Every structure is written in structure tokens, then in C-alpha cells.
């Protein structure tokens, strides 16, 4: 993998493939650039596709001591765009990846960006009496604190349970049945140093980008899972209502990763969005 140095000296790893107008792909929490590998063959036919391992992710040990917060990731995104001298970029953020993109827009008013795609994410994860569009529609401050404590005790299993015991009944059944897919994910998570991921999650739980949505003045594509583990369709429609002119696609019967479950549809929708005026 290639890398660039952030302003604090941290190495941020990335891969760039193909030629043409640029697409930058931002992965979810505990994932890496590998999340996007299934889409490379089709996207690189006409585009330069850049995939990073976000700070603290991808098995790259931190050396600077800087906590991998959403705010820090937004700075890293700016450094990446400057390092590659990219302009009019289409940035796609899935799950966690949407948050540094919102933070970037909040700080830099979409400088260097041309279009943005957000996949199955809420602008505020933690709910309260006035906000029900976060995780599960009912992940309040107390539940968030309990989850952080669980992460400290058993990181891998807590991450799995967060996904399994959400809004997707199929995920719950497969988790409780001990399916091969869940066991593979458990083994992967057990290889991690939990510290950077827990620190990252703390910043995700503190983030609130509801006001940022109204500031977005570039074309936006929203893709949500109709059977998301974390968010109801009401969350998707809330985000659409806040972003002027945003296009919303709900992929029915898909979970928190609708782009992976309906990959051909996602490729079609993303390329059509990029091509549109």
C-alpha cells in the first residue's frame, strides 16, 4: 500500500487504482480498504478509485499518539485530497465513513468535492427524548455508556452483539445459531488492538451533524438498507429532507451494508449519479 504523512506525522495508508475522474471510498468502523474490493473492476474502468485505511484501522499501528477521532479523520481526508491533488471528487462514506465526510463538509464547505454519497448512517448515533433517528431508534446515553464498558471487557463480542441485536431479525438468528460468517468475523475482530477502535467509537458517539446536513450544497446520493441493523427508514427520510436535492435509494431487505448485498444495483446507482449533471 501507498501512504502519506498527516500533519502530525502519522502514516495514512491508501490504494489508488484506475484512471479518470476520482472516487474516494471511506469504509465503516472496524473495516478497512478491503470493504470496497468487490467494486474495483467496474469502478476503475472510467475512474481513479482511492481507498484508505482510516487512522487506527486496517492493522496499521498508530505511532503519533493522536486519538483517531472523527475530527482527526476529516483532517486526514483533507490531507489525502491535497496529497493526490484531487478536485471535483465523488466521496462515498459507508457507516462510520459518512461521519468524517460530514465533518469535512462542516469545516471546509465541500472544498475539492464534487459529489457525495452516504450509505446507511445517521447524523447523530445516540438518541434522547428529542431524537429518535439514531441507533435502533433508542440508543440513549445510558445504553451508549454501557456499550463502551462492554467494549473494554470483550471487544470482539460486543461489536458482534451491537450488530446482531439490532433491528435485523435475520442477523440475530444467524448470530445465535453461530453461523460461519459470524465466527469468521469474531476471529477477525479478536486480532485487533481494541484501543484505537474504542477511542474512535467514543468520538462517533459524541458526534452530531444534524446542522451540517443543511449546509451540503453539492449533489448527494443516499443509500440505506431497508432492513438495516441500526436505522429505520425514518432515519433515511430525515437525512433526505435535510439535504437539499438529495436522492434517496432504499434497498429493501438489505442490512447495514446495502451496497454489498445489492452490489450490482449499487454500482449502477453510483455511476449514474456520478454521470448525472
KOLBAKE-682445 format. One line per field, with one value per residue: residue in one letter; x, y negated, z of N, C-alpha, C in turn. Coordinates in pm, 1 decimal, always signed. Each point is the difference from the previous one (the first is absolute). Last residue first. Example, Ala and Ser with C-alpha at 12.3 -4.5 7.8 and 13.67 -1.06 7.14 Angstrom:
! residues 2
rest	(S, A)
n.X	(+1285.0, +29.0)
n.Y	(+225.0, +572.0)
n.Z	(+708.0, -7.0)
ca.X	(+82.0, -89.0)
ca.Y	(-119.0, -119.0)
ca.Z	(+6.0, +0.0)
c.X	(-77.0, +90.0)
c.Y	(-109.0, -120.0)
c.Z	(+73.0, +0.0)
***
This chain:
! residues 277
rest	(X, X, X, X, X, X, X, X, X, X, X, X, X, X, X, X, X, X, X, X, X, X, X, X, X, X, X, X, X, X, X, X, X, X, X, X, X, X, X, X, X, X, X, X, X, X, X, X, X, X, X, X, X, X, X, X, X, X, X, X, X, X, X, X, X, X, X, X, X, X, X, X, X, X, X, X, X, X, X, X, X, X, X, X, X, X, X, X, X, X, X, X, X, X, X, X, X, X, X, X, X, X, X, X, X, X, X, X, X, X, X, X, X, X, X, X, X, X, X, X, X, X, X, X, X, X, X, X, X, X, X, X, X, X, X, X, X, X, X, X, X, X, X, X, X, X, X, X, X, X, X, X, X, X, X, X, X, X, X, X, X, X, X, X, X, X, X, X, X, X, X, X, X, X, X, X, X, X, X, X, X, X, X, X, X, X, X, X, X, X, X, X, X, X, X, X, X, X, X, X, X, X, X, X, X, X, X, X, X, X, X, X, X, X, X, X, X, X, X, X, X, X, X, X, X, X, X, X, X, X, X, X, X, X, X, X, X, X, X, X, X, X, X, X, X, X, X, X, X, X, X, X, X, X, X, X, X, X, X, X, X, X, X, X, X, X, X, X, X, X, X, X, X, X, X, X, X)
n.X	(-2579.2, +101.6, +267.7, +75.0, -349.5, -46.5, +276.7, -136.3, -345.5, +108.2, +230.9, -250.5, -248.1, +221.3, +84.1, -266.9, +109.4, +324.9, -120.8, -260.9, +77.2, -211.8, -384.2, -407.2, -443.7, -160.6, +192.5, -33.4, +147.8, -12.2, +210.6, +23.6, -61.0, +73.8, +8.4, -241.2, -325.5, +167.8, +104.5, -352.1, -155.6, +218.6, -112.4, -388.2, -15.5, +273.5, +450.8, +355.3, +79.2, -236.3, -292.6, -71.9, +438.6, +249.2, +249.6, +40.4, +255.0, +89.3, +241.0, +130.8, +7.1, -91.7, -107.3, -323.0, +136.5, +222.9, -202.8, -31.0, +353.7, +291.1, +313.8, +210.5, +89.6, +385.4, +413.5, +128.3, +180.1, +463.3, +279.4, +17.0, +278.2, +471.8, +146.4, +26.5, +286.9, -55.3, -146.1, -437.8, -341.6, -56.4, -236.8, -470.4, -220.7, -88.0, -375.2, -422.8, -122.7, -148.2, -406.1, -309.2, -445.6, -155.9, +63.8, -303.1, -425.2, -28.2, -9.3, -407.7, -315.8, +72.8, +59.2, +367.6, +378.1, +392.1, +374.6, +245.9, +249.8, +445.4, +345.3, +142.2, +304.3, +467.9, +232.1, +2.9, +69.2, -47.6, -391.3, -397.0, -97.0, -202.4, -464.1, -280.2, -91.3, -343.3, -441.6, -168.3, -141.7, -343.6, -279.2, -407.5, -99.3, +351.4, +413.8, -112.1, -366.4, -307.5, -13.1, -149.6, +74.1, +449.1, +470.3, +458.9, +263.5, +15.8, -19.9, -86.0, +15.0, +49.6, +218.5, +117.1, +273.2, +130.2, +293.3, +326.3, +470.9, +360.4, -153.6, -398.2, -60.6, +260.5, -104.8, -375.3, +38.6, +249.1, -209.3, -272.0, +220.3, +137.0, -335.8, -134.3, +195.8, -150.8, -339.7, +103.1, +113.8, +237.2, +116.6, +195.4, +242.5, +251.6, +490.2, +539.6, +501.8, +261.5, +87.7, -362.1, -368.8, +65.8, -29.8, -426.5, -185.0, +133.9, -219.6, -390.9, +39.8, +27.8, -401.7, -226.6, +318.6, +429.7, +453.8, +539.8, +470.6, +338.5, +20.8, -353.6, -135.7, -274.6, -357.3, -458.9, -189.8, +85.4, -41.9, -169.3, +59.2, -135.2, -72.4, -139.2, -36.9, -99.9, -264.4, -234.5, +25.0, -20.2, -380.6, -121.9, +272.7, +12.5, -281.3, +63.3, +290.6, -63.2, +86.2, +457.1, +252.4, -129.4, -274.1, -217.0, -329.3, -89.8, +158.1, +101.7, +188.4, +43.5, +87.1, +95.1, +93.8, +326.8, +285.2, +218.6, +91.7, +259.3, +42.2, +208.3, +133.1, +265.0, +339.4, +188.6, +144.3, -241.9, -253.7, -64.4, +170.7, -42.3, +3.0, -93.8, +24.2)
n.Y	(-1533.0, +525.6, +403.6, +218.2, +275.5, +426.8, +336.4, +207.0, +326.1, +436.8, +285.3, +211.5, +383.9, +407.2, +208.9, +152.4, +141.7, -306.1, -452.1, -93.1, +41.2, +20.5, +331.9, +198.2, +41.3, -398.4, -487.3, -544.6, -529.2, -570.6, -532.9, -571.8, -503.2, -289.5, +168.8, +133.1, +354.6, +446.3, +234.4, +208.1, +414.0, +395.0, +165.2, +254.6, +467.5, +271.3, +212.8, +318.1, +419.3, +20.4, +53.7, -239.8, -296.3, -418.5, -456.0, -513.5, -454.8, -541.0, -507.9, -477.2, -316.1, +45.8, -120.2, +193.9, +369.6, -71.7, -11.0, +399.3, +297.1, +189.2, +370.0, +299.6, +469.4, +112.9, -11.5, +372.4, +372.8, +36.4, +185.2, +463.8, +216.3, +17.2, +342.4, +507.7, +357.5, +458.2, +446.7, +193.2, -62.0, +325.8, +393.1, -18.2, +31.1, +422.9, +221.6, -100.6, +213.2, +452.0, +98.8, +30.5, -101.9, -422.9, -350.9, -31.8, -195.5, -471.2, -239.3, -39.0, -335.7, -538.9, -426.1, +50.8, +293.8, +165.7, -309.9, -98.2, +362.3, +85.2, -243.5, +141.2, +362.3, -88.6, -209.8, +28.5, -268.4, -463.2, -115.2, -65.4, -422.9, -310.1, +27.3, -209.7, -456.9, -116.1, +27.4, -366.3, -382.3, +145.1, +241.5, +130.5, +18.9, +247.9, -292.0, -481.2, -339.7, -232.9, -459.9, -292.8, +198.9, +251.8, +285.6, +118.2, -14.5, -374.5, -99.9, +463.5, +415.6, +307.1, -173.7, -442.4, -345.3, -467.0, -380.4, -312.1, -198.8, -276.5, -317.6, -77.2, -211.3, +37.9, +169.0, +301.7, +376.6, +361.2, +293.5, +339.2, +381.1, +309.6, +313.3, +392.1, +437.5, +344.1, +242.7, -6.3, -357.0, -248.7, -416.2, -267.3, -453.5, -419.9, -102.1, +129.2, +111.9, +265.8, -109.6, -231.0, +240.8, +221.0, -249.1, -83.8, +333.7, +32.3, -260.1, +174.7, +312.0, -151.6, -80.5, +368.0, +279.9, +251.0, -155.5, -58.8, +131.2, +171.8, +424.2, +456.6, +440.2, +317.5, +298.3, -134.5, -447.8, -421.9, -408.1, +114.0, +190.2, -45.3, -87.2, -192.9, -6.2, -203.7, +99.1, +230.5, +480.4, +160.1, +160.8, +466.5, +321.9, -20.4, +150.8, +318.3, -148.1, -279.3, +70.2, -13.4, -347.1, +5.3, +70.5, -119.1, -395.4, -188.5, -230.1, -299.8, -176.9, -329.4, -141.9, -308.4, -26.5, +217.5, +488.8, +440.8, +148.4, -56.7, +25.5, -83.3, -173.7, -330.2, -165.1, -401.1, -440.1, -427.4, -177.1, +404.5, +338.2, +426.9, +477.7, +529.4, +547.6)
n.Z	(-1434.8, -98.3, +56.4, +419.5, +152.5, -185.6, +170.0, +404.9, -14.2, -157.0, +291.6, +333.1, -105.9, -2.5, +421.2, +430.0, +431.0, +162.3, +87.8, +393.7, +527.8, +427.5, -127.6, -342.5, -215.9, -298.1, -119.0, -119.6, -150.1, -131.7, -105.7, +66.4, +47.1, +423.8, +509.8, +389.6, -55.6, -34.2, +394.4, +228.5, -150.1, +140.2, +423.5, +47.5, -87.8, +358.9, +259.4, +155.1, -255.9, -493.5, -419.0, -393.0, -148.1, -274.9, -264.0, -277.9, -252.5, -191.5, -202.5, +172.3, +369.4, +576.3, +465.2, +306.8, +270.9, +419.4, +431.9, +248.8, +217.5, +458.0, +354.8, +338.8, -48.3, -252.9, +218.7, +255.4, -229.5, -87.0, +321.5, +16.8, -303.9, +85.6, +319.3, -40.2, -290.7, -292.8, -158.6, +54.6, -331.9, -343.3, +101.5, -6.6, -415.0, -174.5, +166.1, -178.9, -399.5, +18.1, +342.5, +423.9, +209.3, +146.9, -312.0, -354.2, +80.8, +11.4, -403.4, -228.6, +124.1, +49.5, +237.7, +390.9, +189.9, -229.8, -29.9, +385.6, +175.0, -142.0, +201.4, +419.8, +38.3, -40.1, +372.0, +530.7, +394.5, -117.2, -234.1, +244.2, +179.0, -286.0, -53.5, +313.1, -54.1, -296.6, +152.5, +243.0, -240.8, -375.3, -399.5, -296.3, -473.9, -235.9, -63.2, -142.6, -23.9, +328.6, +353.8, +362.8, +434.8, -72.2, -246.2, -324.3, -399.2, -405.4, -461.7, -282.7, -399.2, -435.8, -427.3, -362.8, -378.3, -334.9, -356.8, -146.0, +282.2, +184.5, +375.1, +305.8, +436.4, +430.2, +458.7, +11.8, -277.8, +161.8, +297.3, -177.0, -139.9, +328.5, +120.5, -266.1, +40.4, +310.2, -235.1, -482.8, -432.1, -469.7, -386.0, -463.7, -220.9, -185.5, +49.6, +214.4, +124.8, +328.1, +452.2, +201.0, +158.9, +410.9, +398.5, +179.4, +262.2, +447.2, +318.1, +171.7, +345.9, +444.8, +228.4, +187.3, +310.7, +235.3, +295.1, +70.2, +27.4, -337.6, -252.3, -130.3, -303.4, -351.3, -172.1, -140.8, +248.8, +239.4, -313.9, -484.2, -487.4, -534.8, -566.1, -533.6, -575.7, -523.3, -476.1, -368.9, +47.9, +466.8, +262.1, -18.5, +224.9, +491.2, +393.9, +378.1, +373.7, +420.9, +475.6, +159.4, +230.2, +498.7, +528.0, +424.9, -37.5, -495.5, -488.0, -468.2, -519.9, -477.9, -548.7, -495.7, -559.1, -326.4, -18.0, +336.0, +499.2, +527.5, +584.2, +543.4, +559.7, +372.9, +432.9, +338.3, +175.2, +56.5, -367.0, -348.9, -393.3, -361.5, -338.7, -268.8, -81.0)
ca.X	(+41.9, -107.4, -15.2, +121.5, +7.3, -100.5, +50.8, +112.4, -47.9, -83.5, +88.9, +79.6, -86.4, -23.0, +117.8, -48.5, -106.0, +58.3, +85.3, -82.0, +90.7, +79.2, +34.9, +145.2, +48.9, -84.7, +12.9, -7.6, -29.4, -1.5, -71.4, +60.0, +15.7, -74.8, +97.5, +91.9, -70.6, -39.7, +121.3, +43.5, -82.1, +35.9, +130.9, -23.2, -17.0, -127.8, -83.2, +8.6, +14.4, +123.6, -0.9, -138.1, -51.3, -28.8, -34.7, -18.6, -70.5, +15.6, -92.4, +40.3, -44.5, +51.8, +105.8, -62.3, -76.0, +88.0, +7.4, -132.0, +12.6, -134.5, -20.1, -14.4, -116.5, -118.9, -22.1, -38.1, -143.0, -73.6, +15.5, -83.9, -138.5, -34.3, +13.9, -127.2, +29.0, +19.9, +138.6, +85.9, -3.1, +64.9, +143.8, +48.0, +10.9, +111.7, +122.6, +18.5, +31.4, +140.7, +29.7, +144.1, +25.4, -32.5, +95.4, +126.9, -11.6, -10.5, +131.6, +84.5, -25.7, -4.1, -132.0, -59.0, -119.9, -94.7, -61.1, -56.8, -132.2, -94.0, -23.9, -85.4, -138.5, -51.7, -17.1, +8.2, +3.0, +121.1, +113.9, +7.1, +52.4, +142.2, +69.8, +7.8, +101.7, +129.2, +34.2, +28.1, +129.4, +16.7, +133.9, -6.9, -109.5, -117.9, +9.7, +132.1, +51.6, -24.1, +68.7, -34.1, -144.9, -50.6, -134.3, -61.0, -20.9, +20.0, +87.6, -74.6, +53.3, -57.4, -61.6, -2.6, -92.2, +16.7, -123.3, -97.6, -101.7, +54.3, +115.4, +8.5, -104.7, +60.0, +118.7, -24.7, -89.3, +76.3, +89.7, -81.4, -40.8, +107.2, +19.6, -81.1, +59.7, +93.3, -3.5, -91.1, +24.2, -102.4, +39.7, -116.9, +1.8, -129.7, -105.3, -128.7, -46.6, -22.9, +114.8, +109.6, -39.0, +0.0, +140.2, +50.1, -63.6, +71.3, +127.5, -34.1, -17.2, +133.6, +60.1, -62.9, -135.1, -69.1, -120.3, -122.1, -69.4, +2.3, +132.3, +19.3, +15.9, +116.2, +116.8, +75.1, -65.3, -31.3, +91.6, -12.1, -23.1, +94.8, -53.8, +91.3, -65.7, +108.3, +27.2, -2.8, -4.4, +127.3, +22.4, -94.8, +3.7, +110.2, -51.8, -91.3, +65.5, -38.3, -145.3, -46.3, -15.3, +121.6, +26.2, +65.7, +73.5, -64.6, -60.1, +27.3, -89.4, +64.3, -94.5, +31.7, -46.8, -123.4, +19.7, -74.7, -8.6, -61.9, +26.8, -106.4, +18.9, -134.7, -14.2, -57.6, +100.9, +59.7, +76.9, -89.4, +16.8, +44.1, -38.8, +64.5, -83.1)
ca.Y	(-140.9, -97.5, -46.3, -72.1, -122.4, -89.6, -48.7, -90.7, -125.3, -70.6, -47.8, -109.8, -117.1, -44.9, -66.6, -24.4, +96.9, +132.1, +0.3, +23.2, -8.3, -122.5, -46.3, +0.9, +129.4, +83.1, +135.3, +97.7, +135.7, +109.7, +115.4, +133.0, +68.8, -51.1, -32.3, -104.0, -126.4, -52.6, -49.7, -120.7, -110.8, -29.0, -65.4, -137.6, -81.8, +20.0, -116.4, -114.5, +42.3, -35.7, +81.6, +9.2, +136.1, +57.3, +141.0, +70.6, +126.0, +105.4, +112.8, +77.4, -68.4, +70.9, -78.0, -113.4, +48.5, +10.0, -132.4, -37.1, -70.8, -45.3, -83.9, -140.8, -12.9, +22.1, -121.6, -107.6, +9.9, -47.3, -144.9, -50.2, +13.8, -103.5, -138.6, -71.3, -74.1, -143.9, -32.3, +37.7, -104.4, -120.5, +24.9, +3.2, -138.6, -59.6, +51.0, -68.7, -139.3, -10.9, +23.4, +17.0, +133.1, +97.9, -14.2, +55.6, +146.1, +58.0, -8.6, +101.9, +130.0, +100.5, +1.7, -123.3, -28.4, +111.5, +25.7, -128.2, -15.1, +92.7, -50.0, -118.1, +43.8, +70.9, -83.9, +102.1, +133.8, +13.3, +3.2, +134.2, +87.0, -30.8, +62.0, +144.4, +19.0, -27.4, +117.0, +110.6, -23.9, -124.0, +24.4, -6.5, -88.2, +74.7, +145.6, +58.1, +50.3, +144.5, +52.4, -81.3, -20.1, -58.4, -57.4, +15.1, +140.4, +3.5, -111.6, -107.2, -63.2, +52.3, +132.2, +44.0, +111.5, +80.8, +68.5, -22.9, +102.3, +111.9, -31.7, +87.0, -36.5, -51.4, -83.4, -101.1, -99.1, -72.0, -90.6, -111.0, -75.4, -92.6, -102.3, -118.4, -81.1, -96.5, +12.0, +101.5, +37.8, +93.5, +72.0, +65.8, +139.6, +49.6, -100.5, +38.7, -116.0, +49.6, +81.8, -89.4, -70.2, +95.5, +25.8, -118.5, -0.9, +96.6, -62.9, -102.8, +67.0, +28.1, -127.1, -41.8, -54.1, +3.8, +82.5, -76.8, -20.7, -140.4, -38.3, -143.7, -47.3, -89.6, +68.1, +73.6, +115.0, +98.8, -2.5, -114.2, +57.5, -10.2, +63.3, -9.9, +36.6, +25.5, -87.4, -140.4, -7.7, -46.8, -142.5, -83.5, +29.9, -62.4, -97.2, +59.3, +78.8, -46.5, -5.5, +124.6, -21.9, -50.4, +52.5, +131.3, +28.1, -5.4, +121.5, -1.6, +89.1, +36.7, +45.8, +70.7, -86.7, -71.9, -137.5, -50.9, +89.2, -69.9, +57.5, -2.3, +91.1, +39.6, +55.9, +133.7, +100.3, +39.5, -111.4, -103.3, -41.1, -137.9, -76.5, -129.4, -119.5)
ca.Z	(+8.0, -11.1, -139.0, -37.9, +79.4, -57.1, -128.2, +22.6, +57.4, -97.2, -105.8, +54.3, +7.9, -137.3, -55.6, -136.0, -28.4, -15.6, -119.0, -119.6, -115.6, +12.5, +133.7, +20.1, +50.0, +84.9, -53.9, +107.6, -44.5, +96.8, -55.3, +13.8, -127.0, -114.8, -105.3, +45.5, +17.3, -130.6, -65.0, +70.0, -48.9, -138.9, +2.7, +42.7, -119.1, -67.8, -29.7, +90.2, +138.8, +67.6, +121.0, +43.5, +2.5, +131.2, -17.6, +126.2, -18.8, +100.1, -17.8, -116.6, -122.2, -116.7, -64.9, -68.8, -114.9, -117.4, -61.6, -50.5, -126.9, -33.8, -118.9, +39.4, +86.3, -82.2, -78.0, +90.7, +25.9, -117.0, -1.3, +108.1, -43.1, -98.0, +44.1, +14.9, +122.2, +10.7, -35.3, +111.4, +101.2, -54.2, -4.0, +138.9, +44.5, -74.0, +61.6, +127.9, -26.2, -38.2, -141.3, -14.2, -54.9, +104.1, +110.8, -45.0, -11.1, +134.6, +62.9, -61.8, +62.3, -105.1, -62.6, -46.7, +79.4, +4.2, -130.1, -44.4, +59.7, -63.8, -135.9, +12.1, +17.5, -117.6, -118.2, -105.4, +59.6, +81.3, -91.1, -56.8, +104.9, +14.3, -112.4, +26.5, +103.7, -62.1, -80.5, +90.7, +63.5, +75.4, +55.3, +145.1, +37.0, +44.9, +1.0, +18.8, -127.1, -9.0, -119.1, -117.6, -4.0, +124.3, +2.3, +131.9, +35.1, +144.9, +38.1, +65.2, +120.3, +123.6, +6.0, +139.5, +18.3, +120.4, +38.1, -106.1, -22.2, -77.5, -83.9, -118.1, -96.2, -123.7, +16.9, +102.1, -60.3, -103.6, +71.8, +51.3, -118.4, -36.4, +102.1, -26.9, -105.4, +57.5, +145.8, +55.4, +138.2, +47.8, +121.0, +56.8, +41.8, -48.7, -3.4, -57.4, -76.5, -135.6, -38.7, -35.8, -122.1, -110.8, -35.7, -69.7, -132.3, -83.5, -34.5, -98.3, -128.9, -51.3, -39.9, -125.6, +9.2, -130.0, +9.4, -21.8, +125.9, +41.5, +49.5, +12.7, +137.3, +2.3, +55.1, -100.5, -61.7, +101.7, +114.9, +89.5, +130.9, +109.7, +121.4, +113.8, +125.2, +92.9, +114.4, -42.4, -146.1, -55.2, +23.1, -73.7, -143.1, -73.7, -96.3, -99.2, -104.5, -133.4, -13.3, -62.5, -143.5, -62.3, -134.7, +8.5, +123.6, +129.8, +55.6, +143.3, +72.6, +125.9, +101.4, +125.3, +107.9, -29.5, -46.7, -113.5, -115.6, -111.8, -131.1, -100.5, -113.2, -39.5, -133.8, -10.9, -28.7, +127.5, +55.9, +49.7, +138.6, +10.4, +117.6, +6.9, +0.0)
c.X	(-16.4, +53.1, -102.4, -15.4, +120.9, +0.1, -98.2, +52.4, +113.2, -41.8, -79.0, +92.0, +77.8, -87.8, -22.4, +107.7, -54.3, -104.6, +62.5, +82.8, -76.7, +100.1, +82.4, +31.3, +152.5, +69.1, -74.1, +0.7, -0.3, -37.5, +12.5, -89.1, +57.7, +31.7, -76.7, +98.9, +93.5, -66.0, -33.9, +121.7, +33.9, -78.4, +41.4, +130.8, -23.7, -4.4, -129.2, -105.7, -19.6, +0.5, +130.5, -18.0, -141.7, -53.5, -13.7, -43.1, -4.7, -87.4, +29.3, -97.8, +54.8, -58.2, +48.1, +103.2, -57.5, -77.4, +85.2, +1.4, -135.6, +9.9, -146.9, -38.4, -25.2, -125.6, -121.4, -29.5, -48.6, -149.8, -76.6, +8.0, -96.2, -146.1, -39.1, +13.4, -122.5, +56.4, +32.8, +147.1, +93.1, +9.9, +75.9, +151.9, +52.5, +22.5, +123.5, +127.8, +26.9, +41.3, +147.9, +42.7, +149.4, +21.9, -24.0, +106.8, +133.4, -3.3, -2.3, +139.6, +88.1, -13.2, -16.8, -136.4, -55.8, -130.6, -111.7, -73.5, -65.8, -141.2, -101.2, -31.2, -95.0, -147.1, -69.4, -28.9, +20.5, +14.3, +130.4, +118.4, +14.7, +63.7, +149.9, +75.0, +17.6, +113.3, +135.6, +41.2, +40.1, +137.3, +39.9, +131.0, -11.8, -123.6, -123.8, -6.2, +143.4, +55.8, -11.6, +58.9, -45.1, -149.4, -28.5, -132.2, -77.9, -36.5, +24.6, +95.6, -93.4, +64.7, -35.7, -77.7, +12.6, -107.5, +28.8, -135.1, -92.1, -102.5, +59.1, +112.3, +14.7, -101.9, +42.7, +116.8, -27.3, -85.2, +81.7, +85.9, -89.1, -31.4, +119.9, +34.0, -79.0, +55.1, +92.3, +11.7, -104.2, +36.7, -118.1, +47.9, -140.6, -15.2, -126.7, -100.0, -129.4, -46.5, -13.1, +120.9, +110.2, -33.0, +10.6, +144.6, +47.4, -57.4, +82.1, +125.6, -37.7, -7.6, +138.6, +65.2, -56.1, -146.7, -74.3, -121.2, -127.2, -60.4, +2.1, +136.8, +27.6, +10.9, +125.9, +125.0, +96.5, -63.5, -45.7, +96.2, -2.4, -31.5, +103.5, -69.4, +104.7, -63.8, +128.5, +37.8, +3.8, +1.0, +126.6, +28.1, -91.6, -8.5, +107.1, -46.6, -98.2, +57.2, -42.1, -151.5, -54.9, -28.5, +131.5, +27.4, +39.6, +93.2, -61.6, -77.6, +42.9, -101.2, +81.0, -121.9, +5.6, -39.9, -134.0, +32.7, -79.5, +5.6, -75.5, +44.2, -119.6, +12.9, -144.9, -5.8, -52.0, +103.0, +57.8, +83.0, -101.0, +12.0, +40.6, -39.1, +87.0)
c.Y	(-52.8, -141.6, -111.7, -61.7, -84.0, -134.0, -94.6, -57.5, -100.4, -136.7, -81.6, -58.5, -120.7, -124.3, -50.6, -77.2, -15.1, +105.6, +135.9, +6.2, +25.2, -17.6, -128.4, -64.5, +7.7, +132.3, +95.7, +139.1, +90.8, +130.5, +115.8, +107.1, +139.8, +79.4, -40.9, -43.8, -114.1, -136.6, -61.2, -60.4, -130.6, -121.0, -40.3, -77.7, -146.4, -86.1, +38.7, -108.7, -116.1, +50.4, -22.7, +86.6, +3.4, +141.1, +63.0, +143.0, +71.7, +119.3, +113.2, +115.4, +64.9, -60.6, +63.8, -84.9, -116.0, +42.4, +2.5, -137.1, -39.2, -87.6, -35.0, -89.7, -144.6, -25.1, +14.2, -127.8, -111.1, +2.0, -61.9, -152.0, -52.5, +5.8, -105.6, -149.2, -89.5, -40.5, -147.0, -29.5, +30.9, -107.9, -121.4, +18.3, -6.8, -143.7, -56.6, +48.1, -78.1, -145.5, -24.4, +28.0, +26.9, +143.5, +106.7, -8.5, +62.5, +152.4, +62.7, +0.8, +110.1, +139.1, +108.5, +23.5, -138.5, -35.5, +103.3, +16.9, -130.6, -18.8, +88.9, -60.2, -118.3, +34.5, +73.6, -68.2, +109.0, +142.6, +20.4, +13.6, +143.5, +88.2, -26.3, +71.1, +148.2, +22.9, -18.0, +126.2, +114.7, -6.5, -126.1, +36.2, -16.2, -87.0, +61.9, +151.8, +51.6, +61.2, +151.7, +55.1, -76.6, -24.5, -66.6, -74.8, +17.4, +139.4, -7.3, -113.7, -109.7, -57.4, +34.9, +130.8, +49.8, +107.3, +87.0, +57.4, -39.5, +110.1, +128.1, -38.2, +72.4, -31.1, -71.0, -97.4, -112.7, -110.2, -84.2, -101.4, -117.5, -79.4, -91.2, -113.7, -122.5, -94.6, -104.9, +0.9, +98.6, +41.1, +82.7, +81.3, +45.3, +149.8, +63.2, -113.2, +31.1, -110.4, +48.6, +78.4, -94.3, -69.9, +97.0, +20.6, -120.7, +4.1, +92.6, -74.8, -98.6, +67.8, +22.2, -128.0, -29.5, -42.0, -4.0, +93.1, -80.2, -22.9, -140.1, -30.2, -149.9, -62.8, -84.0, +69.0, +73.3, +126.2, +99.4, +14.7, -118.0, +98.6, -13.0, +56.9, +3.6, +20.7, +40.2, -96.9, -144.1, -4.6, -51.3, -149.1, -91.5, +21.9, -53.6, -96.1, +59.7, +84.1, -27.7, +4.0, +123.6, -25.7, -58.5, +62.2, +147.6, +33.0, -23.7, +112.5, +9.7, +75.7, +38.6, +35.2, +75.6, -88.0, -61.2, -144.4, -67.5, +89.8, -79.9, +76.9, -5.2, +79.7, +40.9, +43.9, +141.6, +111.2, +29.5, -108.2, -108.8, -32.0, -145.4, -67.4, -125.0)
c.Z	(+140.6, +16.9, -14.3, -139.1, -39.6, +72.8, -67.6, -130.2, +18.6, +53.9, -101.3, -106.8, +50.9, -2.5, -141.8, -76.6, -140.9, -34.6, -24.3, -127.4, -129.5, -114.2, -4.7, +134.4, +7.3, +34.4, +94.1, -61.4, +122.4, -67.5, +97.7, -61.1, +8.3, -125.6, -125.6, -108.3, +36.9, +12.7, -135.7, -69.3, +71.4, -51.8, -140.3, +8.5, +35.5, -125.6, -70.6, -21.3, +96.5, +143.6, +76.3, +123.3, +53.3, -14.5, +138.9, -28.6, +134.1, -34.4, +97.7, -15.6, -126.3, -127.5, -129.9, -74.9, -80.3, -123.8, -126.7, -67.3, -58.3, -125.1, -21.3, -116.8, +42.1, +82.4, -91.4, -77.9, +92.2, +26.8, -115.9, +6.3, +106.5, -43.7, -101.2, +26.4, +24.0, +135.9, +23.3, -27.8, +117.3, +107.4, -52.3, +3.3, +143.5, +44.5, -68.7, +69.1, +127.9, -23.5, -30.1, -142.3, -18.6, -46.9, +105.4, +108.9, -38.8, -6.3, +138.8, +62.1, -57.2, +62.6, -105.0, -61.5, -30.9, +69.3, +9.1, -131.6, -40.2, +54.4, -70.9, -136.5, +10.8, +16.2, -113.5, -132.8, -104.1, +53.3, +76.3, -95.9, -50.4, +107.2, +7.5, -111.6, +31.3, +99.7, -68.4, -76.3, +90.7, +68.2, +76.2, +66.5, +150.0, +19.7, +64.5, -0.4, +10.6, -127.8, -3.1, -129.6, -123.0, -16.9, +135.5, +3.9, +129.4, +49.2, +149.7, +33.9, +49.4, +126.3, +144.3, +8.8, +143.8, +6.3, +122.5, +35.3, -115.0, -27.4, -57.3, -95.2, -133.1, -109.3, -128.2, +10.7, +98.0, -60.8, -98.5, +74.7, +40.2, -126.4, -27.6, +96.4, -35.6, -105.0, +61.4, +150.9, +48.6, +141.9, +48.0, +118.8, +40.5, +29.2, -57.9, +11.3, -74.9, -94.7, -143.8, -48.5, -47.3, -131.6, -117.0, -44.7, -79.7, -141.3, -89.8, -44.0, -109.1, -137.1, -60.5, -51.2, -138.2, +11.1, -133.8, +1.3, -12.9, +137.5, +58.8, +60.0, +2.1, +139.2, +3.1, +50.8, -94.2, -53.8, +108.3, +117.9, +95.6, +111.0, +110.4, +123.2, +111.8, +136.9, +71.1, +111.5, -49.4, -152.6, -67.4, +17.6, -79.4, -150.8, -94.3, -108.7, -101.8, -113.2, -144.0, -15.4, -70.1, -148.1, -53.2, -137.1, +5.5, +115.2, +137.4, +67.2, +146.1, +84.3, +122.4, +85.2, +132.6, +116.4, -34.6, -34.2, -109.7, -122.7, -105.1, -123.7, -94.1, -129.2, -22.9, -145.9, -12.4, -17.4, +137.8, +68.5, +33.1, +148.6, -17.8, +131.0, +0.0)
***
